[in-house]
Amino acid sequence: MERFTAAEAKQKFGQAIDKAQRAPVQITKHGRCVAYLISSEDYEEEQRQKQLYLVSMLKQGLDDSKAGRTVSLQQIKADFAKL
């Protein structure tokens, strides 16, 4: 993966964009990752995948509810308290 410091990314923004068309570009600041630059196609695909996942989770929840597979709010709170 290509990496640019924030200063380099600012100076060479056109290069960073070109490189992001092929693979994500990591942007670092003070030695730590602060951002990724990705192509619009990669971003759109990621958003589409998130949407498909949410729809499948909603469908699963509806199917579980219709089948009587439910959990009480108290059980959810107890499960989260264990974390």
C-alpha positions in Angstrom: 0.0 0.0 0.0 1.3 3.4 -0.9 1.8 5.8 2.0 2.0 9.6 2.1 2.5 11.9 5.0 -0.2 14.6 5.3 2.4 17.2 4.1 3.3 15.0 1.1 -0.3 14.4 0.2 -0.9 18.1 0.3 2.0 18.8 -2.0 1.4 15.8 -4.3 -2.4 15.6 -4.3 -2.6 14.7 -8.0 -0.2 11.9 -7.6 -2.1 10.6 -4.5 -5.3 10.6 -6.5 -3.7 8.7 -9.4 -2.3 6.1 -7.0 -5.7 5.7 -5.2 -7.3 4.7 -8.5 -5.2 1.5 -8.3 -5.1 0.9 -4.5 -5.9 2.7 -1.3 -3.4 5.3 -0.2 -2.7 5.6 3.5 -2.2 9.2 4.8 -0.2 9.5 8.0 0.3 12.5 10.4 3.0 12.4 13.1 3.6 8.8 12.3 0.1 7.5 12.7 -2.6 6.7 10.1 -5.2 9.4 9.9 -7.0 8.7 6.6 -7.2 6.6 3.5 -7.7 7.9 0.0 -9.7 5.5 -2.1 -11.2 5.6 -5.6 -14.8 6.6 -6.1 -15.5 3.1 -7.4 -14.1 1.5 -4.2 -16.1 3.8 -2.1 -19.3 3.2 -3.9 -18.7 -0.6 -3.7 -18.1 -0.4 0.0 -21.3 1.6 0.5 -23.2 -0.9 -1.6 -21.8 -3.8 0.5 -22.8 -2.0 3.7 -26.3 -1.5 2.4 -26.7 -5.1 1.4 -25.4 -6.2 4.9 -27.9 -3.9 6.6 -30.8 -5.2 4.5 -29.8 -8.8 5.2 -29.6 -8.1 9.0 -33.0 -6.4 8.9 -34.5 -9.4 7.1 -32.9 -11.8 9.6 -34.3 -9.8 12.4 -37.8 -9.8 10.9 -37.6 -13.5 10.2 -36.4 -14.2 13.8 -39.2 -12.0 15.2 -41.9 -13.8 13.1 -40.5 -17.2 14.3 -40.6 -16.1 17.9 -36.9 -16.0 18.3 -36.6 -12.8 20.4 -34.5 -11.6 23.3 -35.6 -9.4 26.1 -34.1 -5.9 26.7 -32.9 -7.2 30.1 -31.0 -10.0 28.4 -29.4 -7.6 26.0 -28.3 -5.3 28.8 -26.9 -8.3 30.8 -25.0 -9.5 27.7 -23.5 -6.0 27.2 -22.6 -5.7 30.9 -20.4 -8.8 30.5 -18.3 -7.0 27.8 
